């Protein structure tokens, strides 16, 4: 049971590094629930270890001192191509789940909630006046999805699933994906400072897509390093925004400005500032002006969905 593994536990990594032959190395569990982003980032819940793992260890066992399989060696992060103490193993519980489904059904089925989520950063926590920098912020809800049926809303922060506290959005993604489609889960959320519990019946997951584009003239959003213009129906169609009709399109971004530092790009559409809808450049400037004492929380639409971004004025 890889869930019972603790940080600091001693582990052994078995494999055939660089083809030299069967090898055993020893280390500890350095961290749990890691996401490296080396793959497509869909489902990552790695055990991190400093046991020496090199090319040829992939697929080998990571075992406890009791001889129990706790992980499958999978990745390393290194600038040199060799081990520097950053090794990652797929937890045995995740591997077992996949194995059992392949044996019984011949395929792997995953569940989805139907939300776009992102991590709660310190700036987002400050903007939303949250006590903890944890959980998953809902930046979008798919119409007709499990989340929509459960009553989840944009701006909700999901803090627990079936009573288990969520450290970040990756943990929520993995827990939902590992639950059988059709199952009902309890979601504890924070909404406008209040805790609520919602029941969601999960759907089966299907593939997703993403992309973007832009054009036109606009006005300067002073102090933030970006030029913006109102969203027109033609621009919304060109940007493939799935029916979005209101907002302000970013035309240009100063690479040294606050907008660039926040990750904003030409073609992004600013929909809200601190929960207030913006439909024109004047409304955007006014809303940003009211957020002088803390980072402004922007809801930004892109072809792939919507996400929250914090924006602070250049000093």
N, C-alpha and C positions, 0 to 999 in steps of 0.2 A: 504494500500500500504506500505509494509514493507521497500521499498526502501526509503521512506520519513522519516523513523525513524532516529534520530540523537543520537550520543553518548551524554549521560547526560540526555536524556528524562526519565521521571519517568514512571515506568511500574508496573503492578500488576501480580503476578503469582498465578494461581488457581490450586488446586489439592487436593489430599487426602494423605498427607505424612504419611508414616508408618501406614496407615489405621486408623488414629485417627478421620477422618471425613473431610468434605469439609473445606478447609482452603484458605485464601487469604494472601499473603505476598507482601511487597512493596520493590522496589529498583529502580535502574537506568539501562539504557543500558550502559554497560561498554566498549563495543567494537563491531565492525561489521566485517563480513567476516572472522570469526574464523574457523580454522580447528583443531580438537583435536586429530585425529588419533585413537580414541577409537574404531570406526568401521573399515570398510575396507578402509576408506579414499577416496572413489571414488568421492562422491559429498558432500562436506561440505562447508557450507556458514553460519555458526551459528551466531545468535545474542548472545552476552555474557551479562549476567546480574548478579548483586549481590543480587537480590531478592532471598530470601531463597527458594531453590529447594532441595527436598530430595526424597528418594525412595517413589514412589507413586504419585509424581508430573508429571511423564512422560505421555504425551498425554494431559495434561491440558493446558489451555489457558494462554498465556502471552498477556495482553491487555494494551492499552494506557489509560490515564486518561479520554479520550473521549469514552471509552468503545469499542474501535476498536481492533479486533484481529490482533496482529502484529507478533505473533510467537506461535509455539507449543513446550512446554517444553520437552526436550529430554535427556539431559545428565548433569552430574556434574563431575568435577575433584576434587578428595579428597583423602587424605591418610588415612582417618578415616572411610569413608563410610557415613559420614554426611556432611551437608552443610558447606563450608568454604568461600562462596561468589563467587565461580566459577561455575555458572550455564549457560547452553546453550540451546537455543531454535531454532528450524527450522523456518526460516522466512516464514511469511504467503504467500508471493508470490511464493516461492518454493513449499510449500504444495498445494497451489491452482492449480499450473501447473500440479502436479501429479494427483490431484483430477479430474480436467477437462478431462485429457487424459483417466483416468479410466472410467469416466462416458460416454464418447463419443466412445472410441475405445476398452475399456476393457483391455488395456495394456498401459505400459509407453514406449514411443519411445524416444531415445536420439540420438543426433548427435555426430559425431566425425570429427576431422580435419585430423587425421592420422599422428600425430607427437608425439615424445617423448619429454617431456619438463621438465625443472627444474627451481627452483628459481634462481634469480640473487643475489648471495651473494656479500659482500663487496670485497672479493678477486677476484671473477669473474669479477665484475665491474672494478676493477683496472687492471686486465689482458686484458680486452677488451677496456679499456679506456672509460668507460661509465660515463656519468654525474650523473645518478641516479641509486640507488640500487632498481630497480623495474622492472616489466615486466616478461616475460617467455622466457628462453633461449631454443632454439630448438637444442636438442642433437641428434635427428634422425628424418628422414622423411620416411614414409612408401611408397614404390613404388606404383604408380597408385592411391594414396589416394587424397583426396581433397587438402591437403597441397602440394603434388607433382604437381598436375595439376595447382595450383595457382602460382607455382614457388618458394615456400619456400625452403630454404636450411639449411643444418646443420650449426649452428653457428649464424643464425639470432636471433635477440631478438625481440619478439612480444611485443609492448608497448601499443597498443590500439586495441579494437575491436568495429567496428561501431562507432568510435569517442570517446568511453569510455576508459579512461586510465586504464591500468591493473596494480594492485598493485603487483601481484605475479602469479605463475603458477596455483594456486588453483582457482583464480578468472577467468582466461582464461578457465580452464576446466569446471567450472560451467556455464559460459556464453555460451560456445559452446554446452554443453549438454542440456541446456535449450532452444536452438534454434531448430526449426522444421527441420528435415532432408529434404534436397533439397533446403534449403534457401541459399542465397548468402550473405556473410558477407564481410566487408571491414577490412583488417588487416593492421595496421600501424606497420612497422618494422624498426629496425636499422640494416643495413648491412654495415660492414666495415666503420662505422662512418657516413653513409648517411641514411636519412629517405626515405622510400619508402612505397607506399600503394598497396597492392595486393588484388584481389577479389577471394574469395574461395567459391565454392558451396559445402555445407556440406553433408557428407554421413551418413547413419544410422549406429549406433554403434553396434558392436558385442563383445562377451567376449574376454578377453585377458589372456595370460599365461606367466609364468616366471620360471627360474632355473639356475644351474651351475655345473662344475667339473674341474679336472686338473691332470697333471703328467709330468715327465721329469726332465732334468738337465739344469742348466743355469749359468749365470755370474752375479757378484755383480754389482748393480747400486750404486756406491759409494756415500755416503753422504745422501742417501734417505731411507736406511733401507729395501731394497728389492733385491731379486735375480730374474733375468729375463732370458728368452731364446727366440730365434726367433720362430714365429708361423709356424708350419708345417701343411700340409693338414690333416694329421692324428689327430693332436691336435685340429685343427679347427672343425673336425667332432666330436671328443669326447666332445668338449665344446659346440656343437650345436650352432655354430655362424652364421648359415644361409648364407653360401657362402663366409664368410670373409676369405681372403687368405693372407693378409699381416698384420704385427703388431708384437708386442713383448709380450710374455706371462709372467705374474708374477708367479714365482714358489713358493717362500717363502717370508714372510713379517716379519720383526723384530717388535714385539709388542710395542717396545719403540721408533721406528723410525718414520721418517716423512711420509712414505707411509701409515703406520697404522693410524697415526693421520689424514690423508686425507681420510680414509675410504677405501683404496685399499686392496684387498684380493687376495690370491692365486687363479689363474684361470682367473683373469681379463686380458684383452688384451689391451695394450696401442697402440692406432692406430695413434695418432697425439700428438705433443707437440707444443703448440702455433701455430697451423695451419699447421705445417710441418709434413709430413708423416714420420713415423719411421718403418723400416723394419728389423733392426738388433740391437744388444745390443750396438754396437759402435755408430750407429746413434742416439739411445736414449740418451746415455751419452753425446754426442756432443750437442744435442738439449737442454738437461737439463742444460748443462754448459753455454749456451747462455742466460739463464733466471735467472741470479744471482741477478739482481736488483729488481725483482718482482716475485710473485708466478707464477710458470709455469702452463699453462692451458692445461690439458691432456684430450684427447677424449678417453674414455675407453669403450670397447665392452664387453658385457656379454650376456648370453643366452637370457635374457629378452629384450635386445636392447642396446642402446649406451647412455652414459651420459658424461658430462664434469666434471672434478675434478680438483681443484687447489692443487698444490704441492709445498711446500716450503722446502728448505734444512734445515736439523737439525743443530741447532747452538750450 
